[in-house]
């Protein structure tokens, strides 16, 4: 998987992944044009979307009567002796599910690939290209 990011003026960034194009920007009050979500909003959105998809897939494979998933997720930095990056939210599972199914789907949400990336050690490298 590869995503390209290109500055298109000010803080506006054009993003491309495969056949998908979208924008990232800063709010007007932060010198942006507010033409797209901020980088932090994209990160939180990626995590929430991944959790929704993972739960839907699991329920479908099990044949459980899940009719919808809603996740509200927030992000904040808590500064102290060290900085804590905190994601906090709520999941709503729709459908005629048993208590056991609800609990299992709640657990499965924490197993989505983006959640695992964010909770495991991460290495980020960026080489300098000519130009």
N, C-alpha and C positions, 0 to 999 in steps of 0.2 A: 504494500500500500504506500502511496506517495501523495502528499498534498503540496501544491506550490502556493506561495504567497508573494504578491507583488504590490509594492506601494503605488497607488494611483493618484497621489496628491494629498497633502495634509497628513492625517492619520488614517485615511481610508486605505484598506488593503483588499485586493481582489484575491480570492481563494479559489483553487480548482482542485478537484479530486475526480479523476475519471471524466465522466460526462457532466459532472455537477459544478456549477459556478455559484459563488455567493460572496457577500461582502462582510467585512469586519470593520468597525469604526469606533470612535470614542463619542460620548455624548456631546452635544453642542456646548454645554457649560464647561467641558474639559477640552476645549479647542478642536473638537471633532465636528462632523456633520450629522451624526446620528443616523447614518444610512444603513447600519447593520448592527448586530449585537457586538458587545465588547469581547475581547479575548476571554475574560473571566466568564461571561455569559455563555460563550461557546463551550467552554470546559464544563460548566455546570449542566448545560443542555446535553452535551455528549454523555455525561454520566447518567442523567435522568433517562434519556432515550435508550441507552444500553440496558438499563434496568428494566424498562418497560418491555423491550424486545425479548430479553432473556426470560422474563416471567411468562410472557405470552407463548414463547416457544416451548417452555417446559410444560405448561398447562395443556397445550395442544398435543404434545407427545404423549402425555398421560391420559388424554381424553377427558380432562376435567372441564366442567361447565363455566369456565372463566369467560365473561362477556366483555370485559374491559379492565384496563389498568390506568390509574391516574397517579402521577407522582408530582409532588410539589417539593422542590429542593432548593435550599439556600446555601450560600457560601459566605464565610467570613474569616478574616485573619485575626487571631487573638495574640497580641504581643505581650510578652513578659520576659523572663530570662531567656527564653527562646520563643520563636514564632510557631504557633499552632495553626495549621490550615484546617478549618472545620467545615464539613458539609453536613447539613442538618435538614431533615425533611420528613415527609409522610407519604405512605403508599396507601392507595385505596384499591381494593380488589373487588370487582363487580361480578355478580353471578351467584348462582345457588351452590356455594362451596361449603364444605364441612369446615369445622374449626381446624381440623388437622391439615386439610388442604390449604387453608389460609396461612397457617403457620409455616408450612413447607414453602409456599410461594414467597412469603416474607423472607425466609432464609435464602432462597434461590436468588432473590434480588441482589444480595451481597456477593454473589458469585459471577456477576457479569464481567466480561473482559475488561472494560474500562475501570471498574472498581478494583480489579486485580492489579492493573497497571499502576493506579494511584496509590495502592497500599503496599506494593513491593518495591524493592530498591530499583531505581531508574538510572540509566546512564544516558546522558544527552551529549552528543558531539556535533560540532558544526565546523566544517573546514572552510577556509577562505578560498573562494574561487577567483580566477583571474578576471579583471575587468573593470 
